[in-house]
Amino acid sequence: MKGRVLVTGGAGFIGSHTVDLLLARNYEVRVLDSLQPRVHPHGKPDYLPAEVDFRQGEVENPGDLLRALQGVDCVLHLAAYQDYMPDFSRFLHVNAESTALLYELILAHRLPVRQPTAKRCRVEPPPTMHLSAAGSRHRTPSSSALPRLPATSATTSTTFR
């Protein structure tokens, strides 16, 4: 294994595809997700692979986040309270303040996290996956076994190889 990565929001659309890519690249993966009922009305999704160390909890809860951080080498902080929900103060609390809490906990507890990546990161699709001009994905015939991963743009770029 290359190391253990915590993916916050790992049960969501982008997070779960990121988890699949990390597993395919031989990382151990831990997921922290609140399984917010409006997003996950049936609880933990079946599409999360069994080898994932899944932790249900809140990224804005210091205890939940600290427990999830124990023993990880890297963090991909993808958890987000969805913007179609009109709870604006909760939106800010989860999406912004949890990022600050993440850094505070890493520093206060001197956790050996090499690379916390907050909110958005760019994960490169496998070399055999191509995006058309319209943004739809298509694959070359030899790439059928590769995990599907949406190309995401962002302010922070991290490539896992």
Secondary structure, 3 states (H helix, E strand, C coil): CCCEEEEECCCCHHHHHHHHHHHHCCCEEEEEECCCCCCCCCCCCCCCCCCCEEEECCCCCHHHHHHHHCCCCEEEECCCCCCCCCCHHHHHHHHHHHHHHHHHHHHHCCCCCCEEEECCEECCCCCCEEECCCCCEEECHHHCCCCCCCCCCCCEECCCC
